[in-house]
Amino acid sequence: MRTFAAAAALAFVGLLAAPVPAYADGAWVEVNPSSIQAGYRVGIRGSCQENLNDAIAKSDAFGEVKMAPEHGFVVAAVTVPAKTRPGDYKVNLSCKNGSSATTTMYVLGMDHPSKGPATGGGGTARDATTPLAVTGAGVAAVVAGLGLLVLRRRRT
């Protein structure tokens, strides 16, 4: 029973994450990914029924982009400008035949890290003469010296 519940929950989450095309007048449009961070590229795919002519996609998030016919769809790719504020943005598809469709794209408000975290990969060590290295070498030398001294005393 637990396995079924887990599978059902995963299927539901998968449905939420998948881009959902919006249909109107026989036309539809989808943005993939539908949630994006400003400064990244999204793909736009749609259908204008015949898909033989160019179409236009407009949004306050990226402006206007020309969509060209490709493999039975009208497609385009556009970068969401880095200055775009987080929020929900409508993406409108306008076809040459007069049909149109609208979907929603979500711009996320996440900060870009300036550099990776300090994970102890040696980035904090200045050089081989740090106090810890000198102390460790000194302790090892003293232990080795005492060991030799003890061995010599036992032999005599």
N, C-alpha and C positions, 0 to 999 in steps of 0.2 A: 504494500500500500504506500509505503514511504517513497519507493522508487517512482511510482506513478505520479505522486504529488510533486516530487522534484522535477520530473520530466515535464509536467504540465506548467510548473512555474518557469522553467527554462524556455519553454515554447512561448509563453506569454511575454517574457522579457525580450525574446528574439523578435516578436511581432512589434513591440514598441520601438526597438532600435532600427528596424528596417524602414527605408524611405517609402512613403505612401504617396502614390500619384493622386492628383486631384483631377476629377473628370468634370467636364462641362461642355455641352454642345458637341459631343463626340470627340472633343479634344481633351488631352490631359498633360500634366507637367509634373516632374519630380526633381528634387535637388538631392544630390548625394555627395557627401553626407548631409543630412538635414540639420544637424547641429555642428557648428564649425566655430573655430576661434578666429577672430579677426586677424588678417594677414595671411590666411591660408586659401587654397584653391578648392572650388567646388565644381562638380559636374552638373550640368542641367540637361535633362532629356525629356522629350515630350512627343506628342503626336498631334498632327493637324489633319487627321483622317487620310489624306492622300500622301502627305510627307514628301512631295516633289518640289516644293518651294521653300525658300528661306522663311524663317519666323523671327520674332523679336521677343526677348525676355527682358522684363524691367523689374527693378527692385530698388528701394531706397538704400539697401545694403551695398549694392555694387553699381547702380546706374542701369544702363541699357547695353545689351549684348545681342549680336546677331547669331541666330542659330541656323546651322546648315543641315541639309538632309544627309543622313548617313545610316546605312544598314536598316532602312525602314523607319527611322525616327528622325526628329530634328534634335541636334545636339550642340552643346557649347560648353566651354570651361571658362571660368572667370575667377580671379583672385578677389576675395573680399578685402578691401583696403584696411590696413592696420589701424587706421583712425576710427573705424566703424564702432559705434557704441554697442554694448551688449543689448540684446532684446530680440523680439519676434519681428520678422520682416516678411511681407508678402512678396511672392515672386509671381509675376503675371506673364503668361504666354499669350501673344497675339499672332494669329495665323493670317496668311494672305487671303484665305477664303472667308474671313470674318469671324471664325470661331475663336474662342479663348478659353483659358483655364487659369486657375490660381492655386498656389500651394503656399506653405509657410516654411521659412528657413529660420533657424535659431542661431544667433550669434552669441557665443558664450563669453563671459567676462573672466578670463583666467590670465594670471600674470605669466610672463615668460621668464624662466630662470636665467640669471645672468651667467652662471657657470654650474658645473656639477657639484654634488656634495663632497665634502672631504671624507673619504671612506677608508683612510689609512693605507693608501697605496704608495706611501713613501713621499707624498707631496709635502708633508710637514717636516721631514728631516732636512736640516740645513746642509750638513756635510758629515763626513765620517768621524769628526772629532766632537760630536755633541757630548754633553756631560754623561748621558746614559751609556754611550758607547765606550767612553774612556773609563767609567766606573766598572762596567762589565768586563772590560779587558784587564783592568787592574785586579779585580777579584779573581778572575781566572788565573792570572799569573801568580798571585799569592797562594791560591789553593794548590797549583802545580808545584810551587816551590816547597810548600809544607809537605806535600806528598813525597817529594824526593828526599827531603830531610828525614822524614819518618822511615823511609825505606833504607837509607844509609845507616841510621842508628840501629835498626833491627839486624842488619848484616854484621855489625861489629860486636 
